[in-house]
Amino acid sequence: MVQRILLLSDTHGYIDDKILAYCRQADEVWHAGDIGSLKVSQEIQKVSILRAVYGNIDDKEIRSEFPLDLKFTIEGVSVWMTHIGGYPSRYNQRIKTEISRNPPKLFISGHSHILKVQFDKKLQLLHMNPGAVGNYGIHNVKTMLRFEIDKKEIKNLEIIEIKRES
C-alpha cells in the first residue's frame, strides 16, 4: 500500500494552517526534531499520524514524549530518524559506527535548517534533511519534503517551500 509521507523539522514551536494543510494530505507526518512545543505535535496528531524525535532545543516534556532516535520499517523500507545526524561521509560521531554497521535504506536528520537530499553510495542509503519549517533560524524559506513509499521504493519526492514571515 502506498504511504504518503510529509517530512518536516525544526518547527521551533511554530505551526500554522499552511503547514497543517500539507499534514492533512499525508498518511504520516515525520518530524525530525526541534519540535519546540507539544502544541505543534498535538496539532499534527489531530490531522495525521505523527512519528517524531526530539531535538537539541526540546525540553523535558517533549523528550519524555518522543525518542532521540526512531528506527522503524514501513512498506519494506528501513528508516532511521534522528535530529543531529550529519550527512553522508560526515555523519555525527554518535551514530557513525552504528550506521556503518547496519545502514537503513532511509536516514533522516534535521538540525541544520538546510534542505538536503543525498544518496550515500558507500552505505547505499538515501539521506534526507527537510530543512526548517519554523520561523526561527538561518533559513529564508521554510521547507518540507513530501514523498511516497511503495513496495520498498521511495518515489515522487517533492520539495515544498513556504514563504517565511518576518
Backbone as numpy.savetxt, mean C-alpha at the origin, in Angstrom:
# Nx Ny Nz CAx CAy CAz Cx Cy Cz
-11.28 -15.81 -9.32 -12.12 -14.62 -9.32 -11.24 -13.37 -9.32
-11.48 -12.46 -10.21 -10.70 -11.22 -10.30 -10.93 -10.38 -9.04
-9.83 -9.92 -8.45 -9.89 -9.02 -7.30 -9.40 -7.64 -7.72
-10.23 -6.63 -7.52 -9.85 -5.24 -7.82 -9.28 -4.63 -6.54
-8.02 -4.18 -6.64 -7.28 -3.68 -5.48 -7.00 -2.20 -5.65
-7.20 -1.44 -4.57 -6.75 -0.05 -4.50 -5.65 -0.02 -3.45
-4.48 0.48 -3.85 -3.32 0.54 -2.95 -3.03 1.99 -2.64
-2.98 2.30 -1.35 -2.66 3.67 -0.94 -1.74 3.64 0.27
-1.19 4.80 0.57 -0.27 4.92 1.70 -0.21 6.36 2.16
0.32 6.54 3.33 0.65 7.87 3.86 -0.53 8.84 3.79
-1.64 8.42 4.39 -2.80 9.31 4.50 -2.57 10.35 5.59
-1.76 10.04 6.56 -1.44 10.96 7.66 -2.69 11.57 8.27
-3.72 10.73 8.47 -4.95 11.18 9.11 -5.96 11.82 8.17
-5.68 11.84 6.88 -6.55 12.52 5.92 -7.32 11.52 5.07
-8.61 11.71 4.96 -9.45 10.93 4.04 -10.56 11.86 3.58
-10.94 11.76 2.31 -12.02 12.59 1.81 -12.89 11.79 0.84
-13.93 12.43 0.33 -14.88 11.73 -0.55 -14.25 11.28 -1.86
-13.26 12.01 -2.36 -12.59 11.60 -3.60 -11.87 10.27 -3.41
-11.14 10.16 -2.32 -10.42 8.91 -2.01 -11.43 7.79 -1.76
-12.46 8.08 -0.98 -13.45 7.06 -0.66 -14.21 6.58 -1.89
-14.38 7.44 -2.89 -15.04 7.02 -4.14 -14.22 5.91 -4.81
-12.91 6.04 -4.81 -12.05 4.99 -5.37 -12.10 3.73 -4.49
-12.17 3.93 -3.17 -12.26 2.78 -2.26 -13.53 1.97 -2.54
-14.62 2.65 -2.82 -15.90 1.96 -3.09 -15.81 1.07 -4.33
-14.96 1.43 -5.28 -14.84 0.67 -6.53 -13.96 -0.58 -6.37
-13.27 -0.69 -5.24 -12.32 -1.79 -5.04 -12.94 -2.93 -4.24
-12.51 -4.14 -4.56 -12.89 -5.29 -3.73 -12.14 -5.24 -2.40
-10.89 -4.79 -2.46 -10.08 -4.61 -1.26 -9.25 -3.34 -1.39
-9.05 -2.65 -0.26 -8.16 -1.51 -0.18 -6.99 -1.93 0.69
-5.78 -1.70 0.19 -4.56 -2.01 0.94 -3.88 -0.70 1.30
-3.56 -0.52 2.57 -2.94 0.72 3.06 -1.55 0.39 3.59
-0.53 0.98 2.98 0.87 0.66 3.31 1.45 1.56 4.39
0.64 1.95 5.37 1.16 2.61 6.56 1.13 4.13 6.58
1.43 4.67 7.77 1.23 6.07 8.11 -0.23 6.44 7.89
-1.08 5.66 8.56 -2.53 5.87 8.51 -2.86 7.21 9.18
-2.30 7.44 10.36 -2.42 8.74 11.01 -3.60 8.88 11.94
-4.67 8.16 11.70 -5.86 8.24 12.55 -6.74 7.03 12.27
-7.33 6.47 13.32 -8.24 5.35 13.11 -9.48 5.77 12.32
-9.77 7.07 12.30 -10.89 7.58 11.49 -10.69 7.20 10.02
-9.45 7.25 9.54 -9.15 6.89 8.16 -9.50 5.43 7.90
-9.01 4.53 8.75 -9.28 3.11 8.54 -10.77 2.81 8.71
-11.42 3.46 9.64 -12.85 3.23 9.86 -13.68 3.67 8.66
-13.33 4.80 8.06 -14.06 5.29 6.87 -13.87 4.33 5.70
-12.66 3.84 5.52 -12.40 2.87 4.44 -13.18 1.58 4.68
-13.18 1.11 5.92 -13.87 -0.14 6.25 -15.38 -0.05 6.06
-15.93 1.14 6.04 -17.37 1.30 5.78 -17.72 0.98 4.33
-16.72 1.10 3.42 -17.02 0.96 1.99 -16.28 -0.19 1.31
-15.29 -0.79 1.98 -14.52 -1.87 1.35 -13.82 -2.70 2.42
-13.25 -3.81 2.00 -12.39 -4.61 2.86 -11.04 -3.90 2.94
-10.47 -3.80 4.13 -9.20 -3.11 4.32 -8.15 -4.08 4.85
-6.98 -4.05 4.21 -5.77 -4.70 4.74 -4.77 -3.57 4.92
-4.14 -3.49 6.10 -3.26 -2.36 6.36 -2.13 -2.75 7.30
-1.07 -1.96 7.25 0.05 -2.05 8.19 0.24 -0.67 8.82
0.86 -0.65 9.98 1.14 0.65 10.58 2.46 1.21 10.07
2.58 2.52 10.16 3.80 3.21 9.74 4.48 3.90 10.90
5.57 4.57 10.62 6.39 5.17 11.66 5.69 6.31 12.40
4.68 6.97 11.82 4.01 8.06 12.52 2.79 7.56 13.30
2.44 6.30 13.15 1.21 5.79 13.76 1.38 5.53 15.26
0.34 5.88 16.01 0.38 5.78 17.47 0.06 4.37 17.97
0.05 4.20 19.29 -0.20 2.90 19.91 -1.54 2.32 19.52
-2.54 3.16 19.39 -3.88 2.70 19.04 -3.89 2.04 17.66
-3.27 2.69 16.69 -3.19 2.13 15.34 -2.30 0.90 15.33
-1.20 0.93 16.07 -0.28 -0.21 16.13 -0.92 -1.43 16.78
-1.91 -1.20 17.64 -2.60 -2.34 18.25 -3.65 -2.92 17.29
-4.05 -2.13 16.31 -5.07 -2.56 15.33 -4.45 -3.23 14.10
-3.26 -2.76 13.70 -2.63 -3.23 12.46 -1.19 -3.67 12.72
-0.69 -4.67 11.94 0.68 -5.16 12.15 1.74 -4.32 11.44
3.00 -4.56 11.78 4.15 -3.95 11.09 4.30 -4.54 9.69
4.13 -5.85 9.59 4.23 -6.57 8.32 2.94 -7.35 8.12
2.49 -7.40 6.91 1.32 -8.20 6.58 1.68 -9.08 5.39
1.59 -10.39 5.60 1.90 -11.35 4.53 0.65 -12.18 4.29
0.27 -12.30 3.04 -0.92 -13.06 2.70 -0.85 -13.48 1.24
-1.75 -14.36 0.84 -1.85 -14.79 -0.55 -3.26 -14.51 -1.01
-3.38 -13.93 -2.19 -4.67 -13.63 -2.78 -4.64 -14.04 -4.25
-5.60 -14.87 -4.64 -5.66 -15.36 -6.03 -4.33 -15.97 -6.48
-3.63 -16.64 -5.57 -2.37 -17.29 -5.91 -1.16 -16.37 -5.92
-1.34 -15.09 -5.56 -0.23 -14.13 -5.52 0.17 -13.91 -4.07
1.44 -14.22 -3.75 1.94 -13.96 -2.40 2.30 -12.49 -2.29
1.88 -11.88 -1.19 2.06 -10.44 -0.97 2.73 -10.23 0.38
3.67 -9.28 0.41 4.26 -8.81 1.66 4.13 -7.30 1.63
3.42 -6.76 2.63 3.25 -5.31 2.74 3.84 -4.84 4.06
4.63 -3.78 3.99 5.21 -3.15 5.16 5.38 -1.67 4.85
5.57 -0.84 5.85 5.65 0.60 5.58 7.04 1.00 5.08
8.07 0.68 5.83 9.44 1.05 5.44 10.12 -0.20 4.90
10.15 -0.32 3.58 10.67 -1.53 2.96 11.83 -1.33 2.03
12.02 -0.11 1.55 13.07 0.12 0.57 12.62 -0.28 -0.82
13.60 -0.45 -1.70 13.36 -0.73 -3.12 14.27 -1.86 -3.58
13.96 -2.45 -4.75 14.87 -3.48 -5.28 16.32 -3.01 -5.27
17.17 -3.87 -4.80 18.61 -3.68 -4.60 18.93 -2.70 -3.47
17.90 -2.11 -2.86 18.11 -1.20 -1.72 17.03 -1.45 -0.66
16.80 -2.72 -0.34 15.79 -3.06 0.67 16.26 -2.63 2.05
15.29 -2.32 2.89 15.55 -1.97 4.27 16.28 -3.12 4.97
17.24 -2.79 5.82 18.06 -3.80 6.50 17.20 -4.82 7.27
16.09 -4.36 7.84 15.25 -5.24 8.66 14.66 -6.39 7.85
14.42 -6.18 6.57 13.76 -7.21 5.77 14.66 -7.87 4.73
15.85 -7.34 4.55 16.74 -7.78 3.47 16.97 -9.29 3.43
17.30 -9.89 4.54 17.59 -11.32 4.57 16.36 -12.15 4.25
15.25 -11.81 4.90 14.03 -12.60 4.71 13.49 -12.49 3.29
13.54 -11.31 2.71 13.00 -11.15 1.35 13.88 -11.90 0.34
15.15 -11.99 0.61 16.05 -12.74 -0.27 15.82 -14.24 -0.16
15.54 -14.70 1.07 15.31 -16.11 1.32 13.95 -16.59 0.79
12.94 -15.74 0.96 11.58 -16.14 0.62 10.83 -14.96 -0.02
11.17 -14.61 -1.26 10.55 -13.43 -1.87 9.07 -13.66 -2.21
8.23 -12.67 -1.95 6.84 -12.75 -2.39 6.76 -12.44 -3.88
5.63 -12.63 -4.48 5.45 -12.21 -5.87 5.26 -10.68 -5.94
4.64 -10.12 -4.88 4.36 -8.68 -4.82 4.84 -8.14 -3.48
5.75 -7.17 -3.51 6.26 -6.52 -2.31 5.80 -5.07 -2.32
5.15 -4.65 -1.24 4.56 -3.31 -1.15 5.15 -2.57 0.03
5.53 -1.32 -0.20 5.93 -0.44 0.90 5.42 0.96 0.62
5.49 1.80 1.64 5.09 3.20 1.52 6.26 4.07 1.94
6.01 5.03 2.82 6.99 5.83 3.53 7.63 6.96 2.71
8.07 6.73 1.51 8.85 7.73 0.77 8.00 8.85 0.19
6.70 8.64 0.06 5.78 9.57 -0.61 6.07 9.66 -2.10
6.88 8.74 -2.62 7.23 8.74 -4.04 6.66 7.49 -4.69
5.77 7.67 -5.65 5.18 6.54 -6.35 6.27 5.83 -7.15
6.31 4.51 -6.99 7.31 3.74 -7.73 6.78 2.32 -7.93
6.88 1.84 -9.15 6.57 0.45 -9.47 7.79 -0.08 -10.20
8.38 -1.15 -9.67 9.65 -1.63 -10.23 9.72 -3.15 -10.10
10.18 -3.80 -11.16 10.36 -5.24 -11.11 11.77 -5.55 -10.64
11.88 -6.42 -9.65 13.17 -6.85 -9.14 13.54 -8.13 -9.89
14.46 -8.01 -10.85 14.86 -9.16 -11.68 15.57 -10.22 -10.85
16.36 -9.79 -9.89 17.12 -10.74 -9.08 16.18 -11.63 -8.25
15.18 -11.03 -7.62 14.27 -11.79 -6.76 12.98 -12.19 -7.46
12.81 -11.74 -8.71 11.62 -12.08 -9.49 10.32 -11.67 -8.76
10.31 -10.42 -8.30 9.13 -9.91 -7.63 8.80 -8.52 -8.16
7.56 -8.12 -8.00 7.13 -6.78 -8.37 7.05 -5.95 -7.10
7.69 -4.79 -7.12 7.65 -3.87 -5.98 6.72 -2.71 -6.33
5.84 -2.35 -5.39 4.96 -1.20 -5.57 5.04 -0.29 -4.34
5.15 0.99 -4.60 4.98 2.02 -3.58 3.97 3.00 -4.18
2.79 3.17 -3.56 1.76 4.01 -4.16 1.96 5.50 -4.00
3.04 5.92 -3.37 3.23 7.34 -3.11 2.45 7.73 -1.86
1.85 8.91 -1.87 1.11 9.39 -0.70 -0.21 10.01 -1.15
-1.26 9.79 -0.36 -2.56 10.33 -0.70 -3.06 11.32 0.36
-2.25 11.57 1.37 -2.61 12.56 2.38 -2.16 13.95 1.97
-2.43 14.92 2.82 -2.05 16.31 2.54 -0.73 16.71 3.18
-0.10 15.81 3.91 1.15 16.12 4.58 2.30 15.44 3.87
3.39 16.17 3.61 4.59 15.55 3.05 5.14 16.31 1.85
6.14 15.71 1.22 6.89 16.37 0.15 6.20 16.31 -1.21
5.21 15.46 -1.35 4.59 15.24 -2.66 3.71 16.43 -3.07
3.67 16.70 -4.37 2.82 17.77 -4.91 1.49 17.24 -5.44
1.47 15.97 -5.79 0.27 15.31 -6.30 0.01 14.09 -5.44
-1.24 13.89 -5.03 -1.60 12.70 -4.26 -1.75 11.54 -5.24
-1.20 10.38 -4.87 -1.23 9.24 -5.79 -1.68 7.97 -5.08
-2.32 7.12 -5.87 -2.72 5.78 -5.44 -2.51 4.86 -6.65
-2.52 3.57 -6.40 -2.43 2.59 -7.49 -3.67 1.72 -7.46
-4.15 1.40 -8.65 -5.28 0.49 -8.77 -4.87 -0.61 -9.74
-5.18 -1.87 -9.39 -4.81 -2.99 -10.25 -5.73 -4.16 -9.96
-5.59 -5.18 -10.76 -6.37 -6.40 -10.58 -5.44 -7.58 -10.36
-5.92 -8.53 -9.58 -5.21 -9.80 -9.42 -6.17 -10.87 -9.90
-5.69 -11.65 -10.86 -6.54 -12.67 -11.49 -5.69 -13.90 -11.81
-6.02 -15.00 -11.19 -5.33 -16.27 -11.46 -3.81 -16.12 -11.48
-3.25 -15.64 -10.41 -1.81 -15.47 -10.21 -1.20 -14.34 -11.04
-2.03 -13.55 -11.70 -1.53 -12.43 -12.52 -1.90 -11.09 -11.91
-0.95 -10.17 -11.91 -1.20 -8.79 -11.53 -1.34 -8.02 -12.84
-2.49 -7.40 -13.05 -2.71 -6.77 -14.36 -3.54 -5.50 -14.23
-3.63 -4.78 -15.35 -4.41 -3.55 -15.46 -4.03 -2.51 -14.40
-2.74 -2.33 -14.21 -2.23 -1.36 -13.24 -2.49 0.06 -13.73
-3.06 0.88 -12.84 -3.33 2.29 -13.15 -2.79 3.17 -12.04
-2.30 4.32 -12.41 -1.92 5.36 -11.45 -3.09 6.31 -11.33
-3.48 6.60 -10.10 -4.54 7.58 -9.86 -3.88 8.79 -9.23
-4.12 9.95 -9.82 -3.57 11.20 -9.30 -4.72 12.11 -8.88
-4.56 12.72 -7.72 -5.54 13.68 -7.22 -4.79 14.95 -6.87
-5.32 16.07 -7.34 -4.67 17.35 -7.06 -4.62 17.57 -5.55
-3.49 18.01 -5.09 -3.30 18.26 -3.65 -3.82 19.66 -3.30
-4.65 19.72 -2.26 -5.11 21.02 -1.78 -4.00 21.68 -1.01
-3.95 23.00 -1.03 -2.90 23.70 -0.28 -3.27 23.87 1.17
